Amino acid sequence: MSKDEVAEQVYNFIRAYFKAHGFAPSLRDISEGCYMSPSNVVRYLDKLEARGWISREMRKPRSIALIEHEEV
């Protein structure tokens, strides 16, 4: 699986979690849901934020906000 595919998998997990629970997942939720270490989750969250797919408030739990984008 390419890094872009993994980043999209993380994004899709966050989107599904929002839909199911009504609030953002924690770092641990994403780690367990995507079967990766917390440090890798942070790396992919940084990539998603750089791409403009999510926004976050640093040092604030569950602060991920989705920024809708068009599928290509």
C-alpha positions as CSV (number, residue, x, y, z in Angstrom):
1,M,0.0,0.0,0.0
2,S,1.5,3.4,-1.0
3,K,1.8,6.3,1.5
4,D,-1.0,8.1,-0.3
5,E,-3.3,5.2,0.1
6,V,-2.4,4.9,3.8
7,A,-3.1,8.7,4.2
8,E,-6.5,8.2,2.5
9,Q,-7.2,5.2,4.8
10,V,-6.5,7.4,7.8
11,Y,-8.8,10.2,6.4
12,N,-11.6,7.7,5.7
13,F,-11.3,6.3,9.2
14,I,-11.6,9.8,10.7
15,R,-14.6,10.5,8.5
16,A,-16.3,7.2,9.4
17,Y,-15.6,7.8,13.1
18,F,-17.2,11.3,12.9
19,K,-20.3,9.8,11.2
20,A,-20.6,7.0,13.8
21,H,-19.9,9.0,17.0
22,G,-20.5,12.6,16.2
23,F,-17.0,13.8,17.4
24,A,-13.4,13.4,16.4
25,P,-11.4,10.3,17.2
26,S,-8.5,10.3,19.6
27,L,-5.0,9.5,18.5
28,R,-5.4,6.1,20.1
29,D,-8.7,5.5,18.3
30,I,-7.0,6.1,15.0
31,S,-4.0,4.0,15.9
32,E,-6.2,1.0,16.8
33,G,-8.6,1.5,13.9
34,C,-5.8,1.7,11.3
35,Y,-3.5,-0.8,12.9
36,M,-0.5,1.5,13.2
37,S,1.7,3.1,15.9
38,P,0.7,6.4,17.4
39,S,3.9,8.0,15.9
40,N,2.8,6.9,12.4
41,V,-0.7,8.3,13.0
42,V,0.9,11.7,13.9
43,R,3.0,11.5,10.7
44,Y,-0.1,10.9,8.5
45,L,-2.2,13.5,10.3
46,D,0.6,16.0,9.5
47,K,0.4,15.0,5.9
48,L,-3.4,15.3,5.8
49,E,-3.1,18.7,7.4
50,A,-0.5,19.8,4.9
51,R,-2.7,18.7,2.0
52,G,-5.6,20.7,3.5
53,W,-7.8,17.7,4.2
54,I,-8.0,18.2,8.0
55,S,-7.2,21.0,10.5
56,R,-6.1,20.5,14.1
57,E,-5.5,22.5,17.3
58,M,-2.2,21.4,18.8
59,R,-2.3,20.1,22.3
60,K,-6.0,19.9,22.3
61,P,-7.6,16.4,22.4
62,R,-10.0,15.3,19.7
63,S,-9.5,18.6,17.8
64,I,-9.4,17.2,14.3
65,A,-11.8,18.9,11.9
66,L,-12.5,17.6,8.4
67,I,-12.1,19.9,5.4
68,E,-14.2,18.5,2.6
69,H,-12.3,17.9,-0.6
70,E,-13.3,16.6,-4.0
71,E,-12.3,13.0,-4.9
72,V,-10.1,12.9,-8.0
